[in-house]
Amino acid sequence: MENYLALFKPDLDAGGFVVTFPDFGYGVTQGESVEEAMELAQDLLALTIADFIRAGKPLPAPGRYRGGNYRPVPLPALQSAKVDLYSAFQTSGLKKAEFARRIGIPKTHIERLFSLRHHSRFDQIEAAFRALGKRLIIQVRDAA
């Protein structure tokens, strides 16, 4: 998943940072430090994406914003894979029943594959990508 950028705006009155995601148009959080604001931004991003998934809406493409107040907000690897899986499913045109049949799971389990709170196994996510004609690749990079 390509990271969404969050706007970390210093709160001159209360201190800390107010964080919003311009790509989604709603949702706000606040943290006293950059680290706390980033942690809360990750939670907000996961909740906002989960809202889109529950509603069956396509996710907005991450925008390109400039300025020192914009920061990329990464999600954990499993959540990122689920976001990419949901987006690939949305563009596939498949119905959930056909998708479940291709993977070999009950239709009722499809929602678990998309749920950012459910701890799906990577082999299940990998099988779901294969059913969409995609391949899951995991990369390891040096920490910044």
MDAnalysis code that builds the backbone (N, CA, C; Angstrom):
import MDAnalysis as mda
import numpy as np

u = mda.Universe.empty(432, n_residues=144, atom_resindex=np.repeat(np.arange(144), 3), trajectory=True)
u.add_TopologyAttr("name", ["N", "CA", "C"] * 144)
u.add_TopologyAttr("resid", np.arange(1, 145))
u.add_TopologyAttr("resname", ["MET", "GLU", "ASN", "TYR", "LEU", "ALA", "LEU", "PHE", "LYS", "PRO", "ASP", "LEU", "ASP", "ALA", "GLY", "GLY", "PHE", "VAL", "VAL", "THR", "PHE", "PRO", "ASP", "PHE", "GLY", "TYR", "GLY", "VAL", "THR", "GLN", "GLY", "GLU", "SER", "VAL", "GLU", "GLU", "ALA", "MET", "GLU", "LEU", "ALA", "GLN", "ASP", "LEU", "LEU", "ALA", "LEU", "THR", "ILE", "ALA", "ASP", "PHE", "ILE", "ARG", "ALA", "GLY", "LYS", "PRO", "LEU", "PRO", "ALA", "PRO", "GLY", "ARG", "TYR", "ARG", "GLY", "GLY", "ASN", "TYR", "ARG", "PRO", "VAL", "PRO", "LEU", "PRO", "ALA", "LEU", "GLN", "SER", "ALA", "LYS", "VAL", "ASP", "LEU", "TYR", "SER", "ALA", "PHE", "GLN", "THR", "SER", "GLY", "LEU", "LYS", "LYS", "ALA", "GLU", "PHE", "ALA", "ARG", "ARG", "ILE", "GLY", "ILE", "PRO", "LYS", "THR", "HIS", "ILE", "GLU", "ARG", "LEU", "PHE", "SER", "LEU", "ARG", "HIS", "HIS", "SER", "ARG", "PHE", "ASP", "GLN", "ILE", "GLU", "ALA", "ALA", "PHE", "ARG", "ALA", "LEU", "GLY", "LYS", "ARG", "LEU", "ILE", "ILE", "GLN", "VAL", "ARG", "ASP", "ALA", "ALA"])
u.atoms.positions = np.array([
    [0.836, -1.173, 0.000],
    [0.000, 0.000, 0.000],
    [0.882, 1.237, 0.000],
    [0.576, 2.140, -0.853],
    [1.264, 3.424, -0.848],
    [0.757, 4.217, 0.353],
    [1.664, 4.800, 1.105],
    [1.261, 5.527, 2.312],
    [0.433, 6.759, 1.986],
    [-0.577, 6.996, 2.810],
    [-1.322, 8.248, 2.740],
    [-0.548, 9.299, 3.516],
    [-0.639, 10.538, 3.052],
    [0.016, 11.637, 3.746],
    [-0.975, 12.296, 4.694],
    [-0.504, 12.593, 5.899],
    [-1.315, 13.290, 6.893],
    [-0.726, 14.680, 7.093],
    [-1.606, 15.616, 7.352],
    [-1.184, 16.976, 7.662],
    [-1.043, 17.093, 9.173],
    [0.191, 17.316, 9.639],
    [0.484, 17.508, 11.058],
    [0.593, 19.020, 11.287],
    [-0.495, 19.597, 11.736],
    [-0.536, 21.043, 11.914],
    [-0.291, 21.380, 13.388],
    [0.735, 22.179, 13.679],
    [0.982, 22.554, 15.078],
    [-0.220, 23.298, 15.655],
    [-0.625, 22.908, 16.860],
    [-1.728, 23.577, 17.560],
    [-1.114, 24.660, 18.436],
    [-1.207, 25.899, 17.976],
    [-0.551, 26.999, 18.669],
    [-1.208, 27.323, 20.009],
    [-2.486, 27.020, 20.147],
    [-3.191, 27.321, 21.395],
    [-2.973, 26.243, 22.451],
    [-3.222, 24.996, 22.103],
    [-3.169, 23.898, 23.076],
    [-1.823, 23.184, 23.087],
    [-0.997, 23.409, 22.091],
    [0.254, 22.676, 21.976],
    [0.034, 21.370, 21.236],
    [1.090, 20.713, 20.868],
    [0.979, 19.453, 20.143],
    [0.647, 19.653, 18.679],
    [0.017, 18.616, 18.099],
    [-0.272, 18.612, 16.671],
    [-1.686, 18.110, 16.416],
    [-2.367, 18.768, 15.498],
    [-3.661, 18.311, 15.007],
    [-3.383, 17.611, 13.680],
    [-3.920, 16.394, 13.527],
    [-3.615, 15.579, 12.350],
    [-4.890, 15.299, 11.561],
    [-4.814, 15.530, 10.253],
    [-5.926, 15.220, 9.342],
    [-5.367, 14.529, 8.098],
    [-6.268, 13.838, 7.389],
    [-5.918, 13.185, 6.122],
    [-6.723, 13.850, 5.011],
    [-6.087, 14.717, 4.220],
    [-6.819, 15.435, 3.170],
    [-7.484, 14.528, 2.132],
    [-6.950, 13.342, 1.910],
    [-7.514, 12.453, 0.895],
    [-8.886, 11.914, 1.280],
    [-9.184, 11.870, 2.558],
    [-10.442, 11.285, 3.010],
    [-11.505, 12.322, 3.321],
    [-11.112, 13.545, 3.627],
    [-12.099, 14.599, 3.816],
    [-12.784, 14.613, 5.174],
    [-12.475, 13.667, 6.031],
    [-13.020, 13.704, 7.383],
    [-12.081, 12.969, 8.320],
    [-12.258, 13.200, 9.598],
    [-11.431, 12.558, 10.611],
    [-10.324, 13.481, 11.066],
    [-10.162, 13.536, 12.364],
    [-9.110, 14.373, 12.947],
    [-8.666, 13.731, 14.258],
    [-7.389, 13.896, 14.569],
    [-6.848, 13.430, 15.838],
    [-5.804, 14.434, 16.290],
    [-5.350, 14.268, 17.520],
    [-4.389, 15.215, 18.057],
    [-3.448, 14.489, 19.007],
    [-2.187, 14.883, 18.978],
    [-1.193, 14.322, 19.884],
    [-0.312, 15.417, 20.448],
    [0.212, 15.167, 21.633],
    [1.055, 16.161, 22.307],
    [2.458, 16.238, 21.710],
    [2.920, 15.151, 21.131],
    [4.242, 15.121, 20.497],
    [4.088, 14.548, 19.091],
    [5.133, 14.658, 18.286],
    [5.096, 14.089, 16.936],
    [4.884, 12.577, 17.024],
    [5.560, 11.923, 17.965],
    [5.444, 10.469, 18.104],
    [4.025, 10.059, 18.475],
    [3.435, 10.751, 19.450],
    [2.065, 10.431, 19.855],
    [1.086, 10.734, 18.722],
    [1.288, 11.856, 18.037],
    [0.414, 12.220, 16.921],
    [0.506, 11.182, 15.804],
    [1.704, 10.643, 15.540],
    [1.866, 9.617, 14.498],
    [1.139, 8.343, 14.891],
    [1.261, 7.936, 16.148],
    [0.579, 6.731, 16.617],
    [-0.942, 6.882, 16.489],
    [-1.448, 8.035, 16.871],
    [-2.889, 8.286, 16.760],
    [-3.319, 8.432, 15.298],
    [-2.426, 8.958, 14.458],
    [-2.723, 9.070, 13.028],
    [-2.859, 7.692, 12.398],
    [-2.027, 6.743, 12.806],
    [-2.135, 5.370, 12.296],
    [-3.484, 4.764, 12.680],
    [-3.908, 4.991, 13.912],
    [-5.223, 4.498, 14.349],
    [-6.342, 5.147, 13.540],
    [-6.256, 6.463, 13.353],
    [-7.275, 7.178, 12.583],
    [-7.320, 6.676, 11.144],
    [-6.158, 6.477, 10.543],
    [-6.117, 5.993, 9.161],
    [-6.762, 4.620, 9.047],
    [-6.428, 3.718, 9.968],
    [-7.008, 2.370, 9.936],
    [-8.527, 2.434, 10.108],
    [-9.009, 3.259, 11.014],
    [-10.459, 3.388, 11.230],
    [-11.152, 3.991, 10.013],
    [-10.523, 4.983, 9.404],
    [-11.116, 5.636, 8.232],
    [-11.175, 4.671, 7.056],
    [-10.104, 3.943, 6.811],
    [-10.102, 2.951, 5.735],
    [-11.133, 1.868, 6.020],
    [-11.240, 1.445, 7.272],
    [-12.239, 0.434, 7.645],
    [-13.656, 0.930, 7.356],
    [-13.908, 2.215, 7.562],
    [-15.226, 2.795, 7.224],
    [-15.512, 2.655, 5.730],
    [-14.532, 2.954, 4.912],
    [-14.699, 2.842, 3.458],
    [-14.965, 1.384, 3.076],
    [-14.216, 0.471, 3.664],
    [-14.378, -0.949, 3.348],
    [-15.763, -1.438, 3.759],
    [-16.195, -1.066, 4.976],
    [-17.532, -1.478, 5.445],
    [-18.630, -0.969, 4.521],
    [-18.447, 0.242, 4.013],
    [-19.437, 0.843, 3.127],
    [-19.320, 0.337, 1.689],
    [-18.252, -0.416, 1.395],
    [-18.050, -0.918, 0.038],
    [-17.627, 0.162, -0.943],
    [-17.055, 1.238, -0.427],
    [-16.630, 2.351, -1.281],
    [-15.171, 2.179, -1.694],
    [-14.833, 2.623, -2.890],
    [-13.423, 2.577, -3.290],
    [-12.593, 3.564, -2.467],
    [-11.360, 3.195, -2.202],
    [-10.471, 4.079, -1.453],
    [-9.912, 5.156, -2.372],
    [-9.757, 6.367, -1.855],
    [-9.151, 7.413, -2.690],
    [-7.682, 7.110, -2.926],
    [-7.198, 7.529, -4.051],
    [-5.768, 7.385, -4.338],
    [-5.006, 8.355, -3.444],
    [-3.862, 7.932, -2.891],
    [-3.076, 8.861, -2.077],
    [-2.628, 10.059, -2.900],
    [-2.879, 11.242, -2.372],
    [-2.516, 12.473, -3.073],
    [-1.050, 12.808, -2.876],
    [-0.604, 13.758, -3.654],
    [0.772, 14.256, -3.569],
    [0.691, 15.661, -2.976],
    [1.183, 15.809, -1.778],
    [1.140, 17.098, -1.105],
    [2.557, 17.516, -0.783],
    [2.765, 18.822, -0.762],
    [4.094, 19.347, -0.499],
    [4.078, 20.133, 0.801],
    [5.212, 20.157, 1.435],
    [5.364, 20.946, 2.646],
    [5.836, 20.095, 3.799],
    [6.511, 20.736, 4.719],
    [7.092, 20.042, 5.846],
    [6.091, 19.515, 6.857],
    [4.842, 19.966, 6.774],
    [3.831, 19.503, 7.730],
    [3.148, 18.215, 7.283],
    [3.432, 17.749, 6.058],
    [2.849, 16.499, 5.570],
    [3.816, 15.352, 5.870],
    [3.264, 14.287, 6.432],
    [4.086, 13.121, 6.766],
    [3.392, 11.853, 6.288],
    [4.154, 10.906, 5.737],
    [3.547, 9.622, 5.358],
    [3.196, 8.835, 6.617],
    [2.027, 8.191, 6.596],
    [1.576, 7.399, 7.740],
    [1.506, 5.938, 7.296],
    [2.463, 5.125, 7.765],
    [2.455, 3.709, 7.378],
    [1.509, 2.901, 8.263],
    [0.945, 1.851, 7.681],
    [0.168, 0.885, 8.441],
    [1.011, -0.377, 8.607],
    [0.704, -1.210, 9.586],
    [1.415, -2.493, 9.710],
    [1.273, -3.323, 8.432],
    [2.192, -4.242, 8.217],
    [2.256, -5.015, 6.972],
    [0.959, -5.742, 6.652],
    [0.364, -6.407, 7.631],
    [-0.871, -7.157, 7.369],
    [-1.997, -6.222, 6.967],
    [-2.121, -5.090, 7.662],
    [-3.162, -4.132, 7.301],
    [-2.927, -3.558, 5.907],
    [-1.684, -3.266, 5.581],
    [-1.362, -2.750, 4.239],
    [-1.732, -3.766, 3.165],
    [-1.431, -5.037, 3.420],
    [-1.778, -6.087, 2.458],
    [-3.297, -6.170, 2.289],
    [-4.036, -6.044, 3.375],
    [-5.498, -6.107, 3.305],
    [-6.067, -4.917, 2.530],
    [-5.469, -3.748, 2.706],
    [-5.915, -2.564, 1.960],
    [-5.691, -2.779, 0.469],
    [-4.522, -3.297, 0.107],
    [-4.239, -3.577, -1.305],
    [-5.167, -4.661, -1.843],
    [-5.456, -5.669, -1.034],
    [-6.375, -6.727, -1.456],
    [-7.764, -6.161, -1.707],
    [-8.246, -5.329, -0.807],
    [-9.571, -4.718, -0.980],
    [-9.607, -3.889, -2.265],
    [-8.574, -3.086, -2.490],
    [-8.526, -2.248, -3.705],
    [-8.505, -3.107, -4.967],
    [-7.731, -4.194, -4.942],
    [-7.673, -5.093, -6.102],
    [-9.027, -5.757, -6.329],
    [-9.688, -6.144, -5.255],
    [-11.023, -6.739, -5.379],
    [-12.005, -5.722, -5.966],
    [-11.952, -4.490, -5.498],
    [-12.855, -3.444, -5.989],
    [-12.712, -3.247, -7.504],
    [-11.481, -3.274, -7.988],
    [-11.264, -3.044, -9.421],
    [-11.500, -4.296, -10.261],
    [-11.592, -5.466, -9.607],
    [-11.756, -6.719, -10.347],
    [-13.144, -6.888, -10.960],
    [-14.139, -6.267, -10.352],
    [-15.505, -6.442, -10.834],
    [-16.164, -7.729, -10.366],
    [-15.461, -8.524, -9.566],
    [-16.031, -9.779, -9.065],
    [-17.054, -9.514, -7.961],
    [-17.984, -10.423, -7.835],
    [-18.898, -10.439, -6.697],
    [-18.211, -11.217, -5.581],
    [-18.601, -10.947, -4.335],
    [-17.982, -11.628, -3.201],
    [-18.154, -13.141, -3.272],
    [-19.305, -13.603, -3.757],
    [-19.546, -15.047, -3.840],
    [-18.567, -15.711, -4.811],
    [-18.337, -15.083, -5.952],
    [-17.393, -15.639, -6.931],
    [-15.967, -15.567, -6.405],
    [-15.639, -14.483, -5.738],
    [-14.312, -14.329, -5.152],
    [-14.060, -15.436, -4.116],
    [-15.033, -15.670, -3.248],
    [-14.917, -16.722, -2.228],
    [-14.759, -18.092, -2.879],
    [-15.507, -18.332, -3.950],
    [-15.411, -19.619, -4.649],
    [-14.013, -19.815, -5.214],
    [-13.453, -18.771, -5.794],
    [-12.107, -18.869, -6.373],
    [-11.041, -19.143, -5.311],
    [-11.240, -18.588, -4.127],
    [-10.276, -18.797, -3.051],
    [-10.503, -20.149, -2.375],
    [-11.755, -20.586, -2.396],
    [-12.094, -21.842, -1.736],
    [-12.485, -21.667, -0.283],
    [-13.114, -20.524, 0.022],
    [-13.579, -20.271, 1.389],
    [-15.054, -19.909, 1.359],
    [-15.748, -20.022, 2.496],
    [-17.152, -19.594, 2.533],
    [-17.277, -18.088, 2.293],
    [-18.353, -17.684, 1.654],
    [-18.573, -16.262, 1.349],
    [-18.550, -15.410, 2.615],
    [-19.013, -15.986, 3.721],
    [-19.050, -15.228, 4.970],
    [-17.656, -14.870, 5.491],
    [-16.614, -15.533, 4.992],
    [-15.254, -15.255, 5.451],
    [-14.565, -14.141, 4.657],
    [-15.187, -13.706, 3.577],
    [-14.588, -12.649, 2.755],
    [-14.396, -11.373, 3.565],
    [-15.380, -11.015, 4.370],
    [-15.279, -9.783, 5.166],
    [-14.067, -9.829, 6.103],
    [-13.715, -11.014, 6.576],
    [-12.547, -11.145, 7.458],
    [-11.257, -10.822, 6.722],
    [-11.201, -11.184, 5.444],
    [-10.000, -10.884, 4.655],
    [-9.792, -9.382, 4.512],
    [-10.894, -8.621, 4.481],
    [-10.806, -7.173, 4.317],
    [-10.728, -6.427, 5.654],
    [-11.096, -7.081, 6.752],
    [-11.135, -6.420, 8.057],
    [-9.723, -6.142, 8.561],
    [-9.462, -4.881, 8.872],
    [-8.138, -4.514, 9.374],
    [-7.951, -4.945, 10.824],
    [-9.009, -5.329, 11.494],
    [-8.910, -5.784, 12.888],
    [-8.749, -7.300, 12.992],
    [-9.117, -8.024, 11.953],
    [-9.030, -9.480, 11.990],
    [-7.618, -9.910, 11.612],
    [-7.057, -10.837, 12.360],
    [-5.689, -11.299, 12.122],
    [-5.691, -12.470, 11.144],
    [-5.823, -12.151, 9.876],
    [-5.772, -13.172, 8.831],
    [-4.341, -13.672, 8.670],
    [-4.219, -14.872, 8.170],
    [-2.893, -15.415, 7.892],
    [-2.435, -14.911, 6.515],
    [-1.128, -14.720, 6.387],
    [-0.592, -14.234, 5.121],
    [-0.844, -15.223, 3.984],
    [-0.873, -16.531, 4.278],
    [-1.134, -17.477, 3.196],
    [-2.563, -17.309, 2.660],
    [-3.503, -16.908, 3.503],
    [-4.868, -16.642, 3.033],
    [-4.901, -15.391, 2.161],
    [-4.188, -14.369, 2.584],
    [-4.121, -13.124, 1.800],
    [-3.455, -13.409, 0.459],
    [-2.405, -14.207, 0.491],
    [-1.689, -14.573, -0.735],
    [-2.604, -15.335, -1.698],
    [-3.387, -16.268, -1.177],
    [-4.335, -17.029, -2.011],
    [-5.392, -16.105, -2.597],
    [-5.834, -15.130, -1.817],
    [-6.837, -14.177, -2.308],
    [-6.264, -13.335, -3.452],
    [-5.028, -12.902, -3.320],
    [-4.399, -12.162, -4.414],
    [-4.284, -13.030, -5.670],
    [-3.899, -14.291, -5.492],
    [-3.789, -15.194, -6.654],
    [-5.127, -15.328, -7.358],
    [-6.218, -15.366, -6.587],
    [-7.555, -15.485, -7.183],
    [-7.902, -14.252, -8.016],
    [-7.219, -13.156, -7.758],
    [-7.437, -11.927, -8.530],
    [-6.376, -11.737, -9.612],
    [-5.514, -12.750, -9.781],
    [-4.457, -12.642, -10.785],
    [-3.314, -11.748, -10.344],
    [-3.131, -11.621, -9.040],
    [-2.072, -10.775, -8.479],
    [-1.119, -11.626, -7.655],
    [0.001, -11.037, -7.314],
    [0.996, -11.718, -6.490],
    [1.416, -10.801, -5.353],
    [1.442, -11.340, -4.161],
    [1.862, -10.576, -2.986],
    [3.374, -10.674, -2.841],
    [4.031, -9.518, -2.725],
    [5.481, -9.465, -2.552],
    [5.755, -8.671, -1.289],
    [6.587, -9.212, -0.420],
    [6.943, -8.535, 0.818],
    [8.402, -8.138, 0.729],
    [8.689, -6.887, 1.071],
    [10.053, -6.391, 1.044],
    [10.485, -5.992, 2.441],
    [11.762, -6.152, 2.713],
    [12.327, -5.700, 3.973],
    [13.327, -4.602, 3.634],
    [13.229, -3.493, 4.371],
    [14.122, -2.358, 4.139],
    [14.753, -1.945, 5.449],
    [15.878, -1.250, 5.354],
    [16.502, -0.696, 6.547],
    [15.574, 0.340, 7.156],
    [15.544, 0.397, 8.488],
    [14.735, 1.402, 9.183],
    [15.359, 2.777, 8.938],
    [14.500, 3.750, 8.897],
    [14.986, 5.122, 8.627],
    [15.639, 5.737, 9.833],
])
